[in-house]
Amino acid sequence: MKKKITNKNNLADWTHSSAAELKSYKKAIEKKLGVKLGPPFKKADEKYIPTYIKLNPKIIKWAKKIALKKGIGYQTVINDELLKKAA
């Protein structure tokens, strides 16, 4: 049973859908639209290439600090900075 939201500003009052509920939502949307849902299509030049690179620990620490502030992954921070330099 879902908890009634008493105060919209209190995050503790919010309930989240379970994995099973999310799966059923996705199936219902796919059935209604007649299409299979998945990750968005990317052009060949937008796809990431899996790679391995050794970085100084200071870089990783910096990227993780920025990522935590922005709420994104640290690899995304590094990738974004490299893309800025490449442009």
Backbone torsions as a table, in degrees:
resi	resn	phi	psi	omega
1	MET	NA	134.0	-179.5
2	LYS	-78.6	145.1	179.6
3	LYS	-78.1	138.0	178.2
4	LYS	-73.5	134.2	179.5
5	ILE	-81.0	117.0	-178.8
6	THR	-95.9	-31.8	-178.5
7	ASN	-137.4	110.2	-176.2
8	LYS	-62.8	-21.3	-179.1
9	ASN	-85.3	-12.4	-179.3
10	ASN	-94.7	108.3	-176.6
11	LEU	-62.3	-25.6	179.4
12	ALA	-65.6	-22.6	179.7
13	ASP	-80.3	-15.7	-176.8
14	TRP	-80.4	140.2	175.5
15	THR	-108.3	155.4	-178.7
16	HIS	-118.9	153.4	178.5
17	SER	-72.3	145.4	176.7
18	SER	-77.8	168.7	178.5
19	ALA	-61.0	-39.0	179.0
20	ALA	-64.8	-40.3	178.1
21	GLU	-64.8	-43.4	179.5
22	LEU	-61.7	-39.7	179.0
23	LYS	-63.5	-41.9	-179.9
24	SER	-68.2	-36.3	176.8
25	TYR	-61.6	-44.8	-178.5
26	LYS	-62.2	-44.6	179.4
27	LYS	-60.5	-42.3	-178.8
28	ALA	-64.6	-40.7	179.1
29	ILE	-66.2	-44.1	179.2
30	GLU	-61.0	-41.5	180.0
31	LYS	-64.7	-44.9	-178.2
32	LYS	-66.3	-41.4	-177.9
33	LEU	-85.0	-19.6	-178.6
34	GLY	73.6	23.5	178.8
35	VAL	-133.4	156.5	177.1
36	LYS	-89.8	128.3	179.1
37	LEU	-86.7	143.0	178.3
38	GLY	-164.6	-169.5	178.1
39	PRO	-65.4	151.8	-178.9
40	PRO	-63.8	147.3	179.2
41	PHE	-70.1	136.8	177.1
42	LYS	-118.8	143.1	175.0
43	LYS	-67.5	160.2	-177.6
44	ALA	-56.7	-38.6	-177.7
45	ASP	-79.1	-6.3	178.1
46	GLU	-100.3	-12.3	-178.2
47	LYS	-73.7	143.5	178.1
48	TYR	-84.7	147.1	177.5
49	ILE	-107.0	121.8	178.3
50	PRO	-60.7	132.3	-177.7
51	THR	-148.1	165.1	177.8
52	TYR	-125.5	130.9	-179.7
53	ILE	-143.9	138.0	176.4
54	LYS	-89.7	129.0	179.8
55	LEU	-124.6	152.7	175.4
56	ASN	-61.9	137.9	179.6
57	PRO	-55.8	-28.1	178.0
58	LYS	-64.3	-35.1	179.0
59	ILE	-66.2	-44.9	179.9
60	ILE	-63.6	-43.5	179.4
61	LYS	-61.2	-44.6	178.9
62	TRP	-61.8	-47.8	-177.1
63	ALA	-63.3	-40.0	179.7
64	LYS	-67.4	-35.2	178.3
65	LYS	-65.2	-46.7	178.8
66	ILE	-65.2	-42.7	-178.6
67	ALA	-60.8	-40.7	179.3
68	LEU	-62.5	-42.1	178.7
69	LYS	-64.2	-40.0	-176.6
70	LYS	-86.6	-14.6	-178.3
71	GLY	74.4	32.9	179.1
72	ILE	-129.0	176.5	179.1
73	GLY	-77.1	150.6	-178.3
74	TYR	-68.2	-30.1	177.9
75	GLN	-68.0	-31.9	176.2
76	THR	-65.0	-40.3	178.2
77	VAL	-60.7	-48.3	-179.5
78	ILE	-62.5	-45.4	-179.8
79	ASN	-61.0	-44.2	179.5
80	ASP	-60.9	-42.7	179.4
81	GLU	-65.3	-40.8	178.6
82	LEU	-66.5	-37.8	177.7
83	LEU	-64.7	-37.0	176.5
84	LYS	-61.6	-41.6	-179.4
85	LYS	-69.8	-33.1	-177.1
86	ALA	-76.7	-22.4	-176.7
87	ALA	-75.0	NA	NA
